[in-house]
C-alpha cells in the first residue's frame, strides 16, 4: 500500500469534507508515493510514540491530534 491509499482509507472513515475549517487534516508530513506496510495509531505524536514506531518498524503514524498542537498533560 502507498501513503496515498492509506490517506484514502482514512478519508472513507472520516471524510475530510466533514472537518471544521480550523481542523488540520490530511497528510502533514511525508510523501504520497511512499510504501506503507506497518502503521502505528496514536492520539498525538510524542517522543515515545516515535520511538515505538521505530521499534515496531512502522512506515506511518496516524494521529488524532496533529503535531502542531501542544500536548495536553
Buried (B, 14 or more C-beta within 10 A) or exposed (E): BEBBEBBEEBBEEEEEEEEEEEEEBEEEEBEEEEEBEEBBEBEBBBEEBBEBBEEEEBBBBBBEBBBEEEEEE
